[in-house]
Amino acid sequence: MPLDDPYKKTIARHHLLMKTVCRKCGSLNPLKAKKCRRCHSKDLRLKKREVSK
């Protein structure tokens, strides 16, 4: 179901894409996380933010 409303699109993008991913175990973490919630590693990267059309 595509979103036409730009405000709803920004909300959906924030909740789906604004996360960090642990390089060691692959778990999703909050954007402001310093360590992984699962394995406590500090090796985090940003989730790729390309939106599929």
N, CA, C, O and CB atoms as a CASP TS submission, in Angstrom:
PFRMAT TS
TARGET T0000
AUTHOR 0000-0000-0000
METHOD Language model
MODEL 1
PARENT N/A
ATOM      1  N   MET     1       0.845  -1.162   0.000  1.00  0.00           N
ATOM      2  CA  MET     1       0.000   0.000   0.000  1.00  0.00           C
ATOM      3  C   MET     1       0.901   1.239   0.000  1.00  0.00           C
ATOM      4  O   MET     1       1.531   1.540   1.014  1.00  0.00           O
ATOM      5  CB  MET     1      -0.968  -0.010   1.221  1.00  0.00           C
ATOM      6  N   PRO     2       0.968   1.949  -1.109  1.00  0.00           N
ATOM      7  CA  PRO     2       1.834   3.136  -1.188  1.00  0.00           C
ATOM      8  C   PRO     2       1.257   4.299  -0.384  1.00  0.00           C
ATOM      9  O   PRO     2       0.043   4.462  -0.257  1.00  0.00           O
ATOM     10  CB  PRO     2       2.027   3.560  -2.655  1.00  0.00           C
ATOM     11  N   LEU     3       2.171   5.093   0.147  1.00  0.00           N
ATOM     12  CA  LEU     3       1.773   6.277   0.904  1.00  0.00           C
ATOM     13  C   LEU     3       1.870   7.506   0.009  1.00  0.00           C
ATOM     14  O   LEU     3       2.909   7.755  -0.602  1.00  0.00           O
ATOM     15  CB  LEU     3       2.654   6.450   2.170  1.00  0.00           C
ATOM     16  N   ASP     4       0.788   8.273  -0.066  1.00  0.00           N
ATOM     17  CA  ASP     4       0.779   9.487  -0.869  1.00  0.00           C
ATOM     18  C   ASP     4       1.003  10.735  -0.025  1.00  0.00           C
ATOM     19  O   ASP     4       1.495  11.744  -0.531  1.00  0.00           O
ATOM     20  CB  ASP     4      -0.529   9.602  -1.616  1.00  0.00           C
ATOM     21  N   ASP     5       0.650  10.679   1.242  1.00  0.00           N
ATOM     22  CA  ASP     5       0.788  11.824   2.134  1.00  0.00           C
ATOM     23  C   ASP     5       2.260  11.983   2.540  1.00  0.00           C
ATOM     24  O   ASP     5       2.831  11.059   3.117  1.00  0.00           O
ATOM     25  CB  ASP     5      -0.117  11.656   3.388  1.00  0.00           C
ATOM     26  N   PRO     6       2.886  13.133   2.253  1.00  0.00           N
ATOM     27  CA  PRO     6       4.310  13.296   2.577  1.00  0.00           C
ATOM     28  C   PRO     6       4.595  13.236   4.075  1.00  0.00           C
ATOM     29  O   PRO     6       5.667  12.782   4.473  1.00  0.00           O
ATOM     30  CB  PRO     6       4.812  14.610   2.027  1.00  0.00           C
ATOM     31  N   TYR     7       3.661  13.684   4.914  1.00  0.00           N
ATOM     32  CA  TYR     7       3.872  13.635   6.363  1.00  0.00           C
ATOM     33  C   TYR     7       3.912  12.190   6.856  1.00  0.00           C
ATOM     34  O   TYR     7       4.764  11.826   7.667  1.00  0.00           O
ATOM     35  CB  TYR     7       2.764  14.416   7.096  1.00  0.00           C
ATOM     36  N   LYS     8       2.984  11.373   6.361  1.00  0.00           N
ATOM     37  CA  LYS     8       2.978   9.962   6.752  1.00  0.00           C
ATOM     38  C   LYS     8       4.201   9.231   6.218  1.00  0.00           C
ATOM     39  O   LYS     8       4.701   8.299   6.848  1.00  0.00           O
ATOM     40  CB  LYS     8       1.708   9.279   6.254  1.00  0.00           C
ATOM     41  N   LYS     9       4.681   9.657   5.057  1.00  0.00           N
ATOM     42  CA  LYS     9       5.875   9.040   4.478  1.00  0.00           C
ATOM     43  C   LYS     9       7.105   9.325   5.330  1.00  0.00           C
ATOM     44  O   LYS     9       7.954   8.450   5.500  1.00  0.00           O
ATOM     45  CB  LYS     9       6.099   9.544   3.047  1.00  0.00           C
ATOM     46  N   THR    10       7.214  10.548   5.872  1.00  0.00           N
ATOM     47  CA  THR    10       8.357  10.864   6.726  1.00  0.00           C
ATOM     48  C   THR    10       8.281  10.106   8.049  1.00  0.00           C
ATOM     49  O   THR    10       9.309   9.688   8.583  1.00  0.00           O
ATOM     50  CB  THR    10       8.426  12.373   6.986  1.00  0.00           C
ATOM     51  N   ILE    11       7.078   9.926   8.577  1.00  0.00           N
ATOM     52  CA  ILE    11       6.918   9.148   9.809  1.00  0.00           C
ATOM     53  C   ILE    11       7.313   7.692   9.565  1.00  0.00           C
ATOM     54  O   ILE    11       8.026   7.098  10.374  1.00  0.00           O
ATOM     55  CB  ILE    11       5.457   9.232  10.326  1.00  0.00           C
ATOM     56  N   ALA    12       6.858   7.123   8.466  1.00  0.00           N
ATOM     57  CA  ALA    12       7.186   5.733   8.155  1.00  0.00           C
ATOM     58  C   ALA    12       8.684   5.569   7.921  1.00  0.00           C
ATOM     59  O   ALA    12       9.277   4.582   8.359  1.00  0.00           O
ATOM     60  CB  ALA    12       6.403   5.260   6.921  1.00  0.00           C
ATOM     61  N   ARG    13       9.294   6.525   7.238  1.00  0.00           N
ATOM     62  CA  ARG    13      10.737   6.451   6.982  1.00  0.00           C
ATOM     63  C   ARG    13      11.513   6.510   8.295  1.00  0.00           C
ATOM     64  O   ARG    13      12.501   5.796   8.469  1.00  0.00           O
ATOM     65  CB  ARG    13      11.185   7.597   6.042  1.00  0.00           C
ATOM     66  N   HIS    14      11.070   7.353   9.210  1.00  0.00           N
ATOM     67  CA  HIS    14      11.759   7.468  10.498  1.00  0.00           C
ATOM     68  C   HIS    14      11.680   6.159  11.282  1.00  0.00           C
ATOM     69  O   HIS    14      12.684   5.712  11.838  1.00  0.00           O
ATOM     70  CB  HIS    14      11.157   8.615  11.325  1.00  0.00           C
ATOM     71  N   HIS    15      10.514   5.548  11.332  1.00  0.00           N
ATOM     72  CA  HIS    15      10.348   4.338  12.129  1.00  0.00           C
ATOM     73  C   HIS    15      10.984   3.113  11.476  1.00  0.00           C
ATOM     74  O   HIS    15      11.389   2.186  12.176  1.00  0.00           O
ATOM     75  CB  HIS    15       8.881   4.080  12.368  1.00  0.00           C
ATOM     76  N   LEU    16      11.078   3.095  10.163  1.00  0.00           N
ATOM     77  CA  LEU    16      11.622   1.912   9.481  1.00  0.00           C
ATOM     78  C   LEU    16      13.115   2.007   9.202  1.00  0.00           C
ATOM     79  O   LEU    16      13.803   0.986   9.226  1.00  0.00           O
ATOM     80  CB  LEU    16      10.894   1.694   8.186  1.00  0.00           C
ATOM     81  N   LEU    17      13.634   3.201   8.939  1.00  0.00           N
ATOM     82  CA  LEU    17      14.997   3.312   8.447  1.00  0.00           C
ATOM     83  C   LEU    17      15.973   3.972   9.409  1.00  0.00           C
ATOM     84  O   LEU    17      17.182   3.815   9.239  1.00  0.00           O
ATOM     85  CB  LEU    17      14.992   4.060   7.186  1.00  0.00           C
ATOM     86  N   MET    18      15.503   4.696  10.400  1.00  0.00           N
ATOM     87  CA  MET    18      16.412   5.393  11.303  1.00  0.00           C
ATOM     88  C   MET    18      16.828   4.464  12.440  1.00  0.00           C
ATOM     89  O   MET    18      16.402   4.627  13.583  1.00  0.00           O
ATOM     90  CB  MET    18      15.753   6.674  11.861  1.00  0.00           C
ATOM     91  N   LYS    19      17.665   3.491  12.105  1.00  0.00           N
ATOM     92  CA  LYS    19      18.128   2.511  13.080  1.00  0.00           C
ATOM     93  C   LYS    19      19.594   2.216  12.823  1.00  0.00           C
ATOM     94  O   LYS    19      20.126   2.541  11.762  1.00  0.00           O
ATOM     95  CB  LYS    19      17.285   1.211  13.015  1.00  0.00           C
ATOM     96  N   THR    20      20.243   1.598  13.801  1.00  0.00           N
ATOM     97  CA  THR    20      21.598   1.109  13.597  1.00  0.00           C
ATOM     98  C   THR    20      21.560  -0.410  13.615  1.00  0.00           C
ATOM     99  O   THR    20      20.700  -1.016  14.253  1.00  0.00           O
ATOM    100  CB  THR    20      22.573   1.661  14.682  1.00  0.00           C
ATOM    101  N   VAL    21      22.511  -1.020  12.901  1.00  0.00           N
ATOM    102  CA  VAL    21      22.601  -2.464  12.792  1.00  0.00           C
ATOM    103  C   VAL    21      23.955  -2.896  13.324  1.00  0.00           C
ATOM    104  O   VAL    21      24.982  -2.305  12.990  1.00  0.00           O
ATOM    105  CB  VAL    21      22.394  -2.936  11.325  1.00  0.00           C
ATOM    106  N   CYS    22      23.951  -3.923  14.149  1.00  0.00           N
ATOM    107  CA  CYS    22      25.195  -4.451  14.694  1.00  0.00           C
ATOM    108  C   CYS    22      25.906  -5.255  13.611  1.00  0.00           C
ATOM    109  O   CYS    22      25.286  -6.089  12.952  1.00  0.00           O
ATOM    110  CB  CYS    22      24.930  -5.328  15.953  1.00  0.00           C
ATOM    111  N   ARG    23      27.193  -5.011  13.424  1.00  0.00           N
ATOM    112  CA  ARG    23      27.954  -5.751  12.423  1.00  0.00           C
ATOM    113  C   ARG    23      28.313  -7.151  12.898  1.00  0.00           C
ATOM    114  O   ARG    23      28.651  -8.014  12.088  1.00  0.00           O
ATOM    115  CB  ARG    23      29.214  -4.994  12.063  1.00  0.00           C
ATOM    116  N   LYS    24      28.244  -7.377  14.184  1.00  0.00           N
ATOM    117  CA  LYS    24      28.634  -8.676  14.730  1.00  0.00           C
ATOM    118  C   LYS    24      27.469  -9.671  14.730  1.00  0.00           C
ATOM    119  O   LYS    24      27.623 -10.810  14.291  1.00  0.00           O
ATOM    120  CB  LYS    24      29.169  -8.505  16.147  1.00  0.00           C
ATOM    121  N   CYS    25      26.300  -9.235  15.226  1.00  0.00           N
ATOM    122  CA  CYS    25      25.171 -10.170  15.335  1.00  0.00           C
ATOM    123  C   CYS    25      23.989  -9.809  14.442  1.00  0.00           C
ATOM    124  O   CYS    25      23.087 -10.628  14.265  1.00  0.00           O
ATOM    125  CB  CYS    25      24.706 -10.234  16.761  1.00  0.00           C
ATOM    126  N   GLY    26      23.970  -8.585  13.867  1.00  0.00           N
ATOM    127  CA  GLY    26      22.913  -8.218  12.930  1.00  0.00           C
ATOM    128  C   GLY    26      21.636  -7.690  13.553  1.00  0.00           C
ATOM    129  O   GLY    26      20.646  -7.514  12.844  1.00  0.00           O
ATOM    130  N   SER    27      21.621  -7.433  14.840  1.00  0.00           N
ATOM    131  CA  SER    27      20.386  -6.965  15.468  1.00  0.00           C
ATOM    132  C   SER    27      20.184  -5.476  15.217  1.00  0.00           C
ATOM    133  O   SER    27      21.141  -4.727  15.023  1.00  0.00           O
ATOM    134  CB  SER    27      20.409  -7.250  16.977  1.00  0.00           C
ATOM    135  N   LEU    28      18.909  -5.058  15.224  1.00  0.00           N
ATOM    136  CA  LEU    28      18.561  -3.656  15.051  1.00  0.00           C
ATOM    137  C   LEU    28      18.600  -2.956  16.400  1.00  0.00           C
ATOM    138  O   LEU    28      18.136  -3.495  17.405  1.00  0.00           O
ATOM    139  CB  LEU    28      17.170  -3.509  14.398  1.00  0.00           C
ATOM    140  N   ASN    29      19.148  -1.770  16.415  1.00  0.00           N
ATOM    141  CA  ASN    29      19.290  -0.980  17.628  1.00  0.00           C
ATOM    142  C   ASN    29      18.764   0.419  17.372  1.00  0.00           C
ATOM    143  O   ASN    29      18.626   0.822  16.217  1.00  0.00           O
ATOM    144  CB  ASN    29      20.762  -0.938  18.099  1.00  0.00           C
ATOM    145  N   PRO    30      18.467   1.173  18.431  1.00  0.00           N
ATOM    146  CA  PRO    30      18.058   2.566  18.249  1.00  0.00           C
ATOM    147  C   PRO    30      19.179   3.396  17.620  1.00  0.00           C
ATOM    148  O   PRO    30      20.346   3.005  17.652  1.00  0.00           O
ATOM    149  CB  PRO    30      17.644   3.177  19.594  1.00  0.00           C
ATOM    150  N   LEU    31      18.818   4.523  17.060  1.00  0.00           N
ATOM    151  CA  LEU    31      19.780   5.365  16.356  1.00  0.00           C
ATOM    152  C   LEU    31      20.849   5.910  17.294  1.00  0.00           C
ATOM    153  O   LEU    31      22.000   6.060  16.884  1.00  0.00           O
ATOM    154  CB  LEU    31      19.065   6.513  15.668  1.00  0.00           C
ATOM    155  N   LYS    32      20.503   6.206  18.524  1.00  0.00           N
ATOM    156  CA  LYS    32      21.454   6.790  19.468  1.00  0.00           C
ATOM    157  C   LYS    32      22.224   5.748  20.270  1.00  0.00           C
ATOM    158  O   LYS    32      22.934   6.104  21.210  1.00  0.00           O
ATOM    159  CB  LYS    32      20.732   7.705  20.410  1.00  0.00           C
ATOM    160  N   ALA    33      22.101   4.479  19.924  1.00  0.00           N
ATOM    161  CA  ALA    33      22.769   3.423  20.690  1.00  0.00           C
ATOM    162  C   ALA    33      24.279   3.509  20.537  1.00  0.00           C
ATOM    163  O   ALA    33      24.787   3.793  19.453  1.00  0.00           O
ATOM    164  CB  ALA    33      22.276   2.043  20.246  1.00  0.00           C
ATOM    165  N   LYS    34      24.981   3.266  21.614  1.00  0.00           N
ATOM    166  CA  LYS    34      26.448   3.221  21.601  1.00  0.00           C
ATOM    167  C   LYS    34      26.945   1.787  21.547  1.00  0.00           C
ATOM    168  O   LYS    34      28.014   1.515  20.999  1.00  0.00           O
ATOM    169  CB  LYS    34      27.023   3.929  22.836  1.00  0.00           C
ATOM    170  N   LYS    35      26.163   0.860  22.120  1.00  0.00           N
ATOM    171  CA  LYS    35      26.510  -0.556  22.124  1.00  0.00           C
ATOM    172  C   LYS    35      25.296  -1.365  21.682  1.00  0.00           C
ATOM    173  O   LYS    35      24.158  -0.909  21.798  1.00  0.00           O
ATOM    174  CB  LYS    35      26.997  -1.009  23.531  1.00  0.00           C
ATOM    175  N   CYS    36      25.544  -2.550  21.182  1.00  0.00           N
ATOM    176  CA  CYS    36      24.475  -3.443  20.742  1.00  0.00           C
ATOM    177  C   CYS    36      23.679  -3.922  21.946  1.00  0.00           C
ATOM    178  O   CYS    36      24.242  -4.193  23.007  1.00  0.00           O
ATOM    179  CB  CYS    36      25.047  -4.646  19.957  1.00  0.00           C
ATOM    180  N   ARG    37      22.366  -4.023  21.773  1.00  0.00           N
ATOM    181  CA  ARG    37      21.512  -4.461  22.869  1.00  0.00           C
ATOM    182  C   ARG    37      21.611  -5.964  23.095  1.00  0.00           C
ATOM    183  O   ARG    37      21.286  -6.446  24.180  1.00  0.00           O
ATOM    184  CB  ARG    37      20.071  -4.073  22.597  1.00  0.00           C
ATOM    185  N   ARG    38      22.056  -6.710  22.089  1.00  0.00           N
ATOM    186  CA  ARG    38      22.109  -8.160  22.203  1.00  0.00           C
ATOM    187  C   ARG    38      23.488  -8.675  22.597  1.00  0.00           C
ATOM    188  O   ARG    38      23.614  -9.445  23.550  1.00  0.00           O
ATOM    189  CB  ARG    38      21.692  -8.784  20.904  1.00  0.00           C
ATOM    190  N   CYS    39      24.534  -8.251  21.863  1.00  0.00           N
ATOM    191  CA  CYS    39      25.871  -8.805  22.116  1.00  0.00           C
ATOM    192  C   CYS    39      26.814  -7.801  22.770  1.00  0.00           C
ATOM    193  O   CYS    39      27.950  -8.155  23.086  1.00  0.00           O
ATOM    194  CB  CYS    39      26.478  -9.291  20.820  1.00  0.00           C
ATOM    195  N   HIS    40      26.383  -6.573  22.980  1.00  0.00           N
ATOM    196  CA  HIS    40      27.143  -5.505  23.652  1.00  0.00           C
ATOM    197  C   HIS    40      28.394  -5.086  22.880  1.00  0.00           C
ATOM    198  O   HIS    40      29.330  -4.543  23.466  1.00  0.00           O
ATOM    199  CB  HIS    40      27.542  -5.956  25.043  1.00  0.00           C
ATOM    200  N   SER    41      28.414  -5.334  21.579  1.00  0.00           N
ATOM    201  CA  SER    41      29.521  -4.897  20.737  1.00  0.00           C
ATOM    202  C   SER    41      29.362  -3.412  20.425  1.00  0.00           C
ATOM    203  O   SER    41      28.243  -2.899  20.400  1.00  0.00           O
ATOM    204  CB  SER    41      29.587  -5.732  19.430  1.00  0.00           C
ATOM    205  N   LYS    42      30.468  -2.725  20.188  1.00  0.00           N
ATOM    206  CA  LYS    42      30.418  -1.301  19.836  1.00  0.00           C
ATOM    207  C   LYS    42      30.526  -1.094  18.329  1.00  0.00           C
ATOM    208  O   LYS    42      30.620   0.045  17.871  1.00  0.00           O
ATOM    209  CB  LYS    42      31.538  -0.538  20.547  1.00  0.00           C
ATOM    210  N   ASP    43      30.514  -2.170  17.556  1.00  0.00           N
ATOM    211  CA  ASP    43      30.673  -2.104  16.104  1.00  0.00           C
ATOM    212  C   ASP    43      29.295  -1.983  15.447  1.00  0.00           C
ATOM    213  O   ASP    43      28.730  -2.978  14.994  1.00  0.00           O
ATOM    214  CB  ASP    43      31.430  -3.359  15.571  1.00  0.00           C
ATOM    215  N   LEU    44      28.756  -0.756  15.398  1.00  0.00           N
ATOM    216  CA  LEU    44      27.435  -0.496  14.829  1.00  0.00           C
ATOM    217  C   LEU    44      27.564   0.315  13.547  1.00  0.00           C
ATOM    218  O   LEU    44      28.492   1.109  13.393  1.00  0.00           O
ATOM    219  CB  LEU    44      26.540   0.243  15.843  1.00  0.00           C
ATOM    220  N   ARG    45      26.629   0.110  12.638  1.00  0.00           N
ATOM    221  CA  ARG    45      26.556   0.899  11.409  1.00  0.00           C
ATOM    222  C   ARG    45      25.115   1.363  11.231  1.00  0.00           C
ATOM    223  O   ARG    45      24.193   0.805  11.826  1.00  0.00           O
ATOM    224  CB  ARG    45      27.042   0.072  10.163  1.00  0.00           C
ATOM    225  N   LEU    46      24.932   2.396  10.402  1.00  0.00           N
ATOM    226  CA  LEU    46      23.587   2.874  10.106  1.00  0.00           C
ATOM    227  C   LEU    46      22.906   1.923   9.133  1.00  0.00           C
ATOM    228  O   LEU    46      23.562   1.336   8.273  1.00  0.00           O
ATOM    229  CB  LEU    46      23.625   4.303   9.528  1.00  0.00           C
ATOM    230  N   LYS    47      21.613   1.771   9.264  1.00  0.00           N
ATOM    231  CA  LYS    47      20.858   0.957   8.336  1.00  0.00           C
ATOM    232  C   LYS    47      20.828   1.655   6.985  1.00  0.00           C
ATOM    233  O   LYS    47      20.719   2.879   6.922  1.00  0.00           O
ATOM    234  CB  LYS    47      19.428   0.696   8.860  1.00  0.00           C
ATOM    235  N   LYS    48      20.922   0.889   5.907  1.00  0.00           N
ATOM    236  CA  LYS    48      20.891   1.472   4.566  1.00  0.00           C
ATOM    237  C   LYS    48      19.544   2.133   4.343  1.00  0.00           C
ATOM    238  O   LYS    48      18.499   1.560   4.651  1.00  0.00           O
ATOM    239  CB  LYS    48      21.160   0.398   3.480  1.00  0.00           C
ATOM    240  N   ARG    49      19.579   3.350   3.802  1.00  0.00           N
ATOM    241  CA  ARG    49      18.365   4.166   3.750  1.00  0.00           C
ATOM    242  C   ARG    49      17.806   4.345   2.356  1.00  0.00           C
ATOM    243  O   ARG    49      17.181   5.371   2.088  1.00  0.00           O
ATOM    244  CB  ARG    49      18.635   5.503   4.335  1.00  0.00           C
ATOM    245  N   GLU    50      17.998   3.412   1.471  1.00  0.00           N
ATOM    246  CA  GLU    50      17.366   3.507   0.165  1.00  0.00           C
ATOM    247  C   GLU    50      15.944   2.984   0.274  1.00  0.00           C
ATOM    248  O   GLU    50      15.717   1.864   0.731  1.00  0.00           O
ATOM    249  CB  GLU    50      18.168   2.721  -0.907  1.00  0.00           C
ATOM    250  N   VAL    51      14.993   3.798  -0.147  1.00  0.00           N
ATOM    251  CA  VAL    51      13.590   3.424  -0.060  1.00  0.00           C
ATOM    252  C   VAL    51      13.194   2.794  -1.371  1.00  0.00           C
ATOM    253  O   VAL    51      13.395   3.377  -2.436  1.00  0.00           O
ATOM    254  CB  VAL    51      12.689   4.645   0.268  1.00  0.00           C
ATOM    255  N   SER    52      12.623   1.584  -1.296  1.00  0.00           N
ATOM    256  CA  SER    52      12.159   0.930  -2.519  1.00  0.00           C
ATOM    257  C   SER    52      10.877   1.608  -2.987  1.00  0.00           C
ATOM    258  O   SER    52      10.071   2.078  -2.185  1.00  0.00           O
ATOM    259  CB  SER    52      11.926  -0.594  -2.290  1.00  0.00           C
ATOM    260  N   LYS    53      10.714   1.646  -4.298  1.00  0.00           N
ATOM    261  CA  LYS    53       9.547   2.351  -4.861  1.00  0.00           C
ATOM    262  C   LYS    53       8.441   1.395  -5.206  1.00  0.00           C
ATOM    263  O   LYS    53       7.390   1.816  -5.688  1.00  0.00           O
ATOM    264  CB  LYS    53       9.937   3.140  -6.098  1.00  0.00           C
TER
END
